[in-house]
Amino acid sequence: MTKNKELADYIMDQLSDLGDIRNIPMMGGYIFYYKELIFGGIYENGFFVKITEASKKYMPDSLPEPPYEGAKLMLPVTILDDKDALQIMVEEMYPELPERKTKKKKK
C-alpha cells in the first residue's frame, strides 16, 4: 500500500462524520471533495487545502506554498490529527469554495 493511499484513508476517517466526503486518485495523489466541491488534495508534498478565510483561520501557522511545481498556492494542512478542528474547517470552507466548472459540450 502506498503512503498516499494510507494518508487518503486516514483523512477520510478524520472527516467521516461530515458525510458527503469523497476522494479520487489522480496523478499519484488524491483530490478531495466535500459536497462535490474540491477543497484539497494529497500531492507530492503532503495534504493541502485551498486558501480560504476558514483555512487561514484554523491554520494560522500554515504558510501558502505550491503543492507541486507550477501549481497555485495552497495551504499545507497542519491540523490533520485534530479531527474536530479539521471537520469544522472543511465545513466552514465549503461556502467559500469556487463552484465546479461545468464541462463545455462539444458541438
N, C-alpha and C positions, 0 to 999 in steps of 0.2 A: 504493500500500500504506500502511496506517495505521501510525502509530508503535506502537500497541498490538500490532498483528499482528507487526511486526518484533521487538518485545520478547518476545512469546509464542514466536516461532520461536527466538529466542536462548536463552530459558530452557529450552525443550525440548531444544535442543542441549546446553546445560550439564548437563542431567540425563539425557541419553540413555543413559549407562552403567548407570543404575539399572534400566531396563526398567520396564514397568508404570506409566509416567507418561502422563497424557493431560490435555488441556485442552478446555474447551468455551467458545465465545464466549457472553458474557452481558452485556447492557446496555452495550455498547460496550467491555467489558473481557473478561477471561478468568478462568475458575475452573480451578484446577489440582488434579488428583487423583494420589495415589500409592497403588497397590493399592486403588483405588476409595474412598479416604477423602480428603476435601477437606483440603488443607494450606495453600492460599493462593490468591492471585489477583492479576490486574492490575486495578487500579481507577484512578480519575481521578488519583490522586496517585502512581501507580507500582506496583511489585510488593511485595506484603505477604504475610506468613505468619502463621498462628495463633501465639498466645503459648503456648509450652510450655517445659519446663525446657531442652530441647535448643536451641530457637531463642534463648532467653536466653543460653545458654552460648556458642553460636557467634557471636552478635552482641551482645556486652555493651554496645556503643556505640549500639545501636538503641533509641530511646525509643518506647513504645507510643503510637499515635495512631489515630484512626478513618480508614480508607482513603477514606471518603466520609461525607457528613453523615448522622448518625443510626445509623451502623454501630457494632458492637462494636469495641473496641480491638484492633489487630493490630500486628505489628512490620514496619516498612519493611525490606526486605532490603538489607543493607549489604555482603554478600559475594558479590554476583551474579557478579563476574568471577573469583572463586576457585572453579573447577569442583569440585575435590576437597572443599573445606570445605562447599560448598553441597550436594553429594550426601550427604556424611556427616550433615549437619544434617537433611536431609529423611528419611534412613533412621532416624535416632535420634528424630525427631519422631513417626514412624509409631505406635509403641505408645502414645504419649501423646495421640493424636488421638481425638476423640469418634467413637463408632460412627455410621454413617449412620442417619438417621431413616428408618424404614420408612413408606411411604405407607399411610394407612388406607384400606381398601377401603370404597367406598360401599355401603350396604345397599340 
